[in-house]
Amino acid sequence: MSLAYFAKNAAAAERVRARILRTGFTLFGQRVWSAEEDLVCRLFHPDYFALRQILYNRTAQAIQRRCQVLGLAKRRRQWGPLDKQKLRKLYPSASREEICAAFPDVEWENIRAVARYYGWKRDKKPYKVTGVVSLDQVRIRCYEIKWTMRDLDEESGTKRYFQKRGCKSKSPNFRAINKAVRTLGGHMEVRWGD
């Protein structure tokens, strides 16, 4: 490619720009935004319904894009590789406040959406303490081996006792708890306080 080639293209571009300014239309037949339309966008910005009514010859998408070009509308955040790496490290174990502090300009819902898009999940919280020692130990063991209460019910044959929170009743079903303990490879024992 020679210098003449670039000079010829630069001259053609200059002619096209002059034609756009002269006619008020782009090569695709779209109207060029005027200073009055820009002023209307600045005055009515958050109210897109009013903008659509005033600028009836513009599409809603064109109005939104023009507001972005003018710096009125917030642009979508671009997640770079370093941001993704930081989020991938923080998301499973860090608290919600720590993650929001690491990305102060992003809302929690958007952070969750990005993590969901990439398939990152938060670590599962431990099961709540019920106050029944044997039941709590069964639940701790299930958490350690990454079993759900459904898995425990299926393997121990306790129907839906652990899923339905039958353990929250005033008197726990020790027969079901004993089955679960045996399924998990343990044994129940009674200790007397002397």
N, C-alpha and C positions, 0 to 999 in steps of 0.2 A: 504494500500500500504506500502510495506516495503522498506527499504533502498536498498535491493538487486535489486528490480524492477527498481529504479532510476539509479543505477549503471549499470545495463544491458543496459538500453536505452542510457545512456551517452556513453557507449562503442560503441554501434551501430552507434550513431551519429558521433563519431570520425572516425569510419571505413568508413562511407559514405563520410565525408570530405576528407579523404586521397584518396579515390577512385576518387573523383571529381578532385583533384589536379593532380593525376597520369594520368587520361585519358583526362582531359580537357573538359569533358562533364558533365552536370548535370544528375540527375536521369531521367529527361524528355527528354534527348537527345539534349538539347540546349548547344551550345558552351559557355564556360566561357570567359568573357571579358579579353583580354590580356592587358599588359601594353602599347603595341604599338597602340592598338585600342583606349585606353584611351588618349594617346598622340594626335592621329588624332582628337579625339573629342575636346580636348582642343585647338588645333590649328585652326580648322575650325568651331567652335561652332555655330555662328549665321547662317551660311550658311548650312541649312539642305540638300539642293540639292547636294552640293559638298560632304557632309558626306555620303549621300545615294549612290553617285557614287563611292566613295572610299571604303566604307564598304558595298559592294554589297551583301554580305552574311548575312547582318542584315536587319531586317525590319525597316521601318520608325519609328514605335512606339517604337521599342527596342532602337533605337538611341536616340530618345527624352527622354526616361526613363533613359538611361545611363547618358545623359547630366544633368538630374535632380539629379541623385545620385552623380555625380561629383561636383555638386554645380554650374554648369554653367548656367542652365536654371532656370528661376524664377518659383517657385512653386505657385500653386493657393493658394490664401489666404483662410484660414479656418475661417468661421464666427462663433465665439463662442456665447453663450447665452447673455453675457454682451454686445458684439458688436451689436447683433440683437436688444437688448433692447434700446441701445443708438440710433441706427438708427431709430427704430420705434418712439421714442420720437422726434427726430430732423427732420425727413423727411417731415412731413406734413407742418410745418410752418417755419422752418429755411431757410435761404438763401443758395444758392448753395455754396458760399464761406465758410460759417460756417460749412456746412456738410463736405466739402473737408478738412477743417482744423481739424475736429474731426477724420478723417480717412486719414492721410497724405500719406500713402503708397498705397492707392487705387485710381484708376481713376474714374472719375464721371460716365462713362458709366457702370462700374462694380457695382457701388453703386446703380445706377438706376435699373440694372438688378436684384440685390438682392431684392430691394424694390418691384419690379414688381412680382418677384417670390412669395413673401409673401403676396402680395395683398395690399401693403401700397400705398396710393396715396397722392399727394401734394394737399394742400388746393387750391381751385380755386381762381384765382386772380379776383379782382373787375373789373367790366366793365369800359372801358375807358370813360373819360369825353368828351362829344361832343361839349359843349358850349351852347346847347339849354337847358335852365333850366328845363322845363317840361319833356323833354326826359331824361335828366340826372337823375331826380328824379324817373322816371319810372324804369330806369336801376338799380338804387340803391335799389329800393324796390324789384325788381326781384332777386338781389343778396342776399338780406336779407332773403327772403323766399325760396332761393335755386331753383329758376326757371331759365330755359334756355330761350333764345330768341325764340326757337322753341315752347316751352310750351306757351309762351306769345302769339305768333301768332295763335296757335291752339285755345286757350281759348278765345281770343278777336276777332277772325275771321278777322284778317288783312292779310290774305294770307301769304306772306313771307316777309312782310315789314321789320320787325325787324331782321330776319335772313339774308336777302340779304343786310343789311346795307343801306337800303333805307333812313335811317336817316342821312346818310352822304351827301345827296344832299344839294344844296345851300338853298333850301326852304323846311323845314321839313313838313311832312304831319300831320297837327294837328288833322285831323279827325281820323287817325289811332292812334295817341297818346291819344286822348280823349277816344277811345274805350278801349285802354289798361289801362288807369287810372280807368275807370269804372269797368273793369274786376278785377283789383287789389283792389277794394273796396274804391277808393278815388273819388275825384271830382276836376275838374279844376276850377280855379277862376282867375279873372283878377284883378290886383291892379293898380291903377293909382297913379302916383307920383305927389303930390301937392306941 
